[in-house]
Amino acid sequence: MALESGFWGGVMGKFERDGFTIKGGAIRLYRRGDTKSDIWHASVTRPDQKVDRFSTKTSDQVEAGRVAERHLDRIRFAEEYGIPLDRKTFRQIAESWYEDIFASDLNERDKNNFRGILDRYVMAFFGDRVISTIKSKDIVEYRKWRKDFWISGPGKDVAEISFVRDGRTYKRKPKRSIPAARTLAREDIVLRGVFQKAVSQGYLNDRELAHFKSVAGKVNSRGALSREQYQKLVAASWERSMLIPNGQTLYYRQLLAVYIQFMVMTGLRPGEARRLRFMDIKDGYVVLQESKTKVRKVVGVAGFSGIISFLHDVHQALYGRDVHDEEENPFPMPTDYLWRDYQKDEPIHDFKRSFNELLAYCGITHDEHQNGKITIYSLRHTYAHFRIVYGGVNDVYLLAQNMGTSVQMIEKYYGHLEPLHRKDELKRVHRNSASDKLMDNINDLFGLPPLEF
């Protein structure tokens, strides 16, 4: 190996001695001037004009030159074949990606969910791997590891999981089962986001890896109530409240009866409805503060305002206030929760238990076709079904916007439904069933507005 003597750029570094260049000035070898060590150090200029400095770990001048040349050869090879020159670990890129997420307008619940997925699964598997060395086969291995996580993997001995909702920390037992395809697809959003961040920063050139496809799962039917099931459920909820003269149980049963109709009239998610206050209800629609800067207005169907009025009466009974004293003691207060706990000024955690008891009372477990299981989330699906089948909604974008979801999701889960009537989109439904008389009688009894899904 020929050695070319001379100073780097004509100037020797302040703490250098015995310096010389090789490879036309691309490599500079020197000993440090601030020590008595004979070890050679190298300064290698990359094609992007950045400089790599490192110790050759040898006092042999010729061997030091070989070490530096091999480093330069690797850099030039990487440049030629598009391999990133800088090395970052998956963890470093993941934290950078989450900083962007945390600073975004995404709602706090999604931010917390993404943080949990990142820590518990994605970084636990890829962690300190250099991100440019991750290949498609590693995604396959990750999927196998993730599916076994709670069964035979790292989570098999975990007794409980902690998570944050609405600023509060909750705990639950993990499910010892293979995650559903939709769960894995949701987690893939995080993994793809990290890879795409690496591509944008120049640490990963495998663009196909950054856009890998989630494994398609079976599109399960989303359980929704039929008209008859909905009417039976509402009727039973009010009948059960009449069996209790007063007190806490009466309050909760009346609240559940109103809640069921409220949810089918708005299509809100249970989590969205939980922390609503009376000041969030404006002239027939709900104002949802989805983030610090994002607001969504949800239009309620005809009869929605009447349900809110009846909710006032339920709260009136709870507080024991005199309706005639409202000017001096306004009721309810704008800051009062719609679904207030009986004993404290907090929203009820959820209606799952009481709703499931009501389902059992009515003998309802699945939709009328025995495909989808009925849960409290089915009230949202019922809203979508009623809007499409009975409400004459032919503008899918309008429905998706009102429900706070995408057109693709509406088409995916409700595209098989065929509108029977086309009237006043998002507002009302054509009444054509004799069974509506049952609901009318119930509404008359309790002073509720007419049934108009």
N, C-alpha and C positions, 0 to 999 in steps of 0.2 A: 504494500500500500504506500503510495507516494504521499509524503507530507509536504504541505505548503506552508512555509513560515510567514509570519506577518501579524500585525495587530488587527483585531476585529474592528472594521470600519476605520482603521488608522488610529484607534484609541484603545489603550489597555485599560480594563476595569480597575477601579480603585483598589479592590481587594483581590486582584489577580496577579499571578506571576507565571513566567514561562509560557505565556499564551501563544498559540499559533492556530492557523485555519487550514482546513482541508476541504475537498469537494467544492472548489471554487468559491469558498467563503460561506457555504451553507452550514458548515460545522466549525465551531471554535472549541478547541481543547485548552484547558488551563488548570493550574493548581491555585487553590485559594491562597491569597496573600495574607489573610488574617490568622493563619495557622501554620504550623511547621509540617503538617501532613504532606506526604508525597502522592496522595491519591489524586487522580486526574478527574476533572469535572468537564461536562460538555454543555454547549449551548447550540441548539439545533434550530434553524429557521425553517418553519413549515411553509407549504405552498400558499397558505392564507396569511402569511407574514407574521403569524404569532410565533413566539419563541419558547421552546421547551428547554428547561435547564434541569440537569440531573447529575448525580455522581455516577461515574463508570465503575466505581468500587474496585479499581485496580491502580497500582503504581507503575504498571508497565505501559509505556507510551504507545507502543504499537497495538497492544490489546485494547487500550482505551479508544484508539481510533476505530478499531473494528466494532466495538460496542456502539459507538456513536453512528457509524455508517449503517449498522443494522437497524437502529432506531429511525434513521432517515429513510431507509428503504421501506420500512413498514408504513411510514407516513405517506410516502409517495404511492404505495400500493393502495392504501385506503382512499386516497384522493382519486385515483384512477377508477376504482370500482365503487365509488360513492359510499364508502363506509365512514361514519362520523369520526372525526378526529378527536373530539373531546369525549370523555367518558363520564356519564352520570349514572347513579344507581336508580333503580325503580323508585325507591323511597324518596329520593331527592325530587324527582319529577312529580311524584304523587303529592307531596306536600305543596309544591308550587301550584299544581292544578287545584288543590283544595283552597288555597289562598284566593284564587280567582272565584271559586264557588262561594266562599264565605263573604266576599265583597260584592257579590251579585245581588239581584233583586229576588232571588229564589226564596220561597217561604222557609221559615225556620225549621219546620218539620222535615222538609226535604234535605236541608243542610245537615241536620242531625242524622238522618237516615244515611246519607252519603258518607258522613264521617264514620258511622258504625260499620258500614260495608267495607270502607277503606281499611280500617284498623283490624277488624275481626277476620276478614277473608283475604282481600287483595294483597295488602302489604305483608300479611302473615305468610303468604305463599311466595311472593316475588321479592319482598324485602330489599336486601342489599345486592341483588343481581344487577350487573351493569345492563342498562335497559337495551342497549344496542345488540346484546347477545341473546335476547329473548326471541324465540321463533314460534311459528304456528304450532309446532308439536308441544310447546310448553303450555299453550292455551288448552290443548287437549288434556294434558296432565293436570292442569289446574281444575278443569271441570270434574275429573274423576275425584280429585281430592276434595273439592267443594261438596259434591254429592254425598260423600261419606263423612263429612265433617262432624255431624252430630250423632252419627251412628257408631263409627269405629275410628274416627279421626281425632283431631285435637280437642273437639268439643264434647267427646263422649263422657268426660268426667266433670263437665261444667254443670253445676246444680241450678243456677239461675242467671238470667241475662238482665242487665240494667239498661234502660233507655230513657231519653228525655222527651217529654211531650208538654207543650204549652208551659215551658219553664219549670216543670216538675219532673222529678226522677221516679220512674216506676221499675218494678222488677217482675219477671215472669219466668216460668220454667221453659226451657227450650223444647222444641218438637223433635223427637227422635225419628225423623223420617227424611226421605229424599226430597229436596225442595222442588216445588212446582216449576214448570218451564217459565211461567210468567215471573216468578221470583228470581230465577237465574237471569232472565232477560233484563230485569230492573237492575240487577247487580252489574250486568255487562255494561251498562251506561257509564259506571264509574271506571271500569277497566279500559273501555274505549277512550274515555276522556283523558286518562293518563297517557295512553299511547299517542293520541292526537296532540297533546301538549308537547310530548317529546319530539314529534315530527316538526311542529311549529318552531321549536327552539333549536332544531338541527342536531338533536342527539339520537334520532332514529330515522332511517331512510326507508324502512319497510312500510310503505303507505297501505298495503293490503292488510297488514297486521293492525293498523290503526282504524280500519273499517271492517273488522271481522264481523261475521253475522252471528246473531244469537241463534241457538238451536230452537227451531220452531216447535212449539208444543200444540197440543190439541186445544182448539178454541172451545172451551166449555160453555155450555148454555148458562146464561146468567139468570138465576131464578127471579122471576117477577110474578107478582100476584095477578090473577085474573080479576075481572070486574066483580065476579061473584065472591071470590076469596077476599078481596079488599072490603066489600060491603059486609061480609060476615065478620071480618076482623074488627072493623070500626064499630059495628053493632055490639059485638061481644065486649069490646073495651068499655063502652058506655054502660052496658048492662051490669058489668062487674063493679063499676063505680057506684051504681045505685044500691048495691048490696052492703055498702059501708056507709054508716050515718055521718061520720065526720073524722077529723084527725089526719094523721100522716098518711095512712094507707089510701084514704079517699083522695087526698091531694095528689099522690103519685099516680093513682089510676086515672084521674082526670087529666093529668099532665101527659100521660102516655097516650090517651085517646086523642088529645089535640096534636101531640107530636107526630103520630102516624099520619094524620091528615096533612099536617104542615109539610112533612117530608115528601109526600106524594104530590103535593101541590107545587113544590119548588125544585125537587130533584137534587137537593144538597147532599153532600157527603156527611155522614154522622159527625166527623171531626170538624167540619165547617159550621155545622149547626150548633155544636155544643156550647161555644162561648158567645153566642149571639146575645146582644142586649136590645132592649126596646128601642134605643136610639138608632139601631141598625135597620129598622123597618121603616120604609118611606113610601107611602102612597102606592101600595100594591107590589112593591119589590123589596128585595133584601140587598143591603149594601155590605159586601164582603171586603174587608181589608186584607188582601192576600199577602201583602208585604208592605214595607215602608212607603213605597211609591206606587204600588199597583192596587187598583180597586176594581172589583167586578160587581156589576148590578145584575141580580137574578130576578127575573120576572116571575111572579107567582100567577097561577091560573085563577080564573074567576072563582070567587068565594074565599080567596086567600085573606082578604081584609076582614071578613067575618070571623075567620078562625082566630085572627089576632085579637079581635074584640072579645071573643070568648076566653082567650088566654088571659086577658085583663081580669075577667071575672074570677078565674081560677086563682090568680094572685091576690085578688081582693079577699077571697075567703081565707087565704093563707095569712095575710097581714091583719085581717079583722078590721079594716078601715071602713069608714062610712063613705059611701059613694058621694054623698052630699058635701063632704068635707074636702073634695078634691082641689078646690081653689086654694085653700089654706095648706092642705097636705096632699100635693099632687101624687096621683097613683096611676100606673106604676112610675117609679122614677126612671128617667131615660137611661140611667146606668144599671138598672136592674137586669139580671139575666133572664132570658125567656124561660130557661129550664133550670130554675134555681133550686138548690138543695133545700129541703124542708127546714133544717135546723141552722144552717149557716149561709152566709152570703157568698156562695160559690156555685158554679154550675154543677149539675149532676154529672158524675163521671161518665156514665152511659146508660142506655135503656136496654142493654142486651138481655139481662136476666129477666126483667119483667116482660119484655117482648117475647122471649122464648116461652115463658109461662103462658102468655096469651095464645101463642101458636099451638101449644100443647092443649090448651082449653078448647081451641077450635078444631083440633085434629088436623092442622095444616103443617106439612113437613116439606113438600116440594111444590113446584108450579103445577098447573093443571095437566101438563103433559108428562109429569114425573121425570123431567130432565134436570132442572136446576134446583138445588136446595134453597129453601127460603130462610134468609137471615135478616137481620135488621138493615143490612146494606141493600136488601132487595127492594126497599122502599124507593131508593134512587132508581133502580132498574125499572120499577113499576112506573115511575114518572116517565121515563123514556119510552116504555111500551105504550102507555096511554097516549102520549103526545103523538106518536107515530101512527098507531093503529086507530085511535079514536079522535085524536086532535087534529088530524089532517095536516101535520107538519111536513111540507115538501121541501123546505129549505134546511138541509142538513147542517149547513154552516151556522145558521141561526140557533139550532138546537144545541150544537156543540159549544157555541159561545155561551149560551145560557147555563150549560152544565159545567163549564170550565174544563172542557176536554177537547180532544182533537177530532176533526172530521173522520180521520182514519179509524179512531176508536169507535165512533158511532157506526161507521160502515162495517167494521169488523164484528161487533157484537149485536148490532140491531139491524144490519142490512137485509136480513131475511124477512123482516116484518113488512107487511104490505098495508099502506094506509087504506082505511075503509071510508073515511069521510075527509073532506078538505074544507075546513072552516077556521077562520080567525086563528092563525098560527100562534102557538104558545099560549092561547087564551082559554079556549073552551072545547067541549066535545059535543057532538050531536047525540041527543038522548034517544035511544031506541029500544031500551030494555024494560020490560015490565017489572023487573026486580028493582028498578030505581025507586019504586014506590016505598020499599022497605026503608031505604036511606032517607027518603023524604019524611017519613013518619018519625024516624030517629031525630032528624034535624029539627022538625017541628017541636018535638018533645023537649029538646035542650036549647032551642032558640038559635040553632046554627043556620048558616046560609045553605041554600039548596045545593045538592050534589052536582058539581060540574067539574069533572076531572080536568 
